[in-house]
């Protein structure tokens, strides 16, 4: 290609170049900021991995906490975390999705719903320790659930409910009006349109919101401490699945427990530096769990986007 | 698009008796209405399927339709034409009570469906009942993101049909009627969204036909399609006349002239003129109709 030499071309080129400078500047700025943020996370993670490296191994996952740092493990912590998350999903999913469906599809547009909507958003900003206090009064004492897995699961469910509701509403809203009209035009009722069309087509978005909510809940410490979870648990809850009839039991719901972040907090606060290694290893694993869950959320969203593109 | 043979140059629109007429020069190109005497006779003698009487419609305080009265004849195609915002789609959506989905809307007057003598816009009539007997095809093809089979079967399922065998029969029948069967019979389980735009629209027609509606409403069904797909849909509408009453909203004068037996011209919420299509396009009695058809506005 031969460069144009006309005066007008020259002028134009210089003008465009000058304006395009801002494009390049912005890209530069954006990349710098993004890398700074990502690098911080990466360094944090690598630092935890390096500090905790001596403790990684099968034993760490299968041992109870111990006074001897070298023998202590996170068995009760990860089992506790898993069971608490199970309760959280079981409660937050149906309640959150139902609330979102009501608000998005059924609620009349008036001042009452407007206030309701504003407050759902507000709830997302309430400090988690406040939820802990509420749960201590309500679940632990009023409902007499004690310092149990059920109480913790309910607390975290309450905590992530606003996240689930907001994400679900967004997913429901993404279903185009034309699809709803198509179903209505065939004589479907409001509920049929919701159950046969709107909900199935927004499953991807709903699951994504749910997982993002869970990855918030998995690292929550304050509300769990507030409701009185123990830091030192050297036994497991009753197994939910047994070998004898009726095979499934729910006594584990009322068992005491500990969770990953509390275990970590406990080790961090010990003066013996050997426990700091344990804390770092547990931290790396917790962070890994969160990243894994977010990864699943991204994958789920990607798969559903591919399946349904309007 | 009219073919070369069809598009004859401008001729005065007055002599309607010649049979070759009517052709009218318009701002949009040449319009062509072929007068088929046999078809006209049938159209004139067809029983009345629906009658709107003094139909007004309000969005809140805004009156979108002003006391319309019109007769829709059975198994004929009635076209609604008029400039954007004239209320033709609003009128169409009264027939299946689509407006009931929007809060703050109100109907006055009546649309009586014959032979049942039921008022479609009466408060006492459930819109869901109305929609189960009056089908609709929309402007933009809107298949469900489900399989082709499930798309067509949906209306049947909603109406309570459970037998897999019967549903399969009806689905095939509807797809044949929508001239889509041959193209999709080997891939009934692929997504409706995997079809081309024109096929998607025919799938939507099949979906609406499956429940045997008494009237089928078309809301600018070809405005999102290319000319070839448009031609196929128009052919399809011509054959649908055999089995169902059709009301079609269109922006395309040629389409109205080609596919319809009756045409209603609307302007700012009012029905200006309603007559046989051949009459409207050759010798309209209202100045406004003539101005619109010849492309002076709209």
Interface residues (C-beta under 8 A of the other chain):
Chain A: X108 X109 X176 X178 X179 X181 X182 X183 X184 X185 X186 X187 X188 X189 X192 X196 X197 X201 X307 X308 X309 X310
Chain B: X96 X98 X101 X103 X128 X129 X131 X132 X135 X136 X138 X140 X142 X143 X144 X145 X154 X155 X158 X159 X191 X193 X204 X207 X208 X211
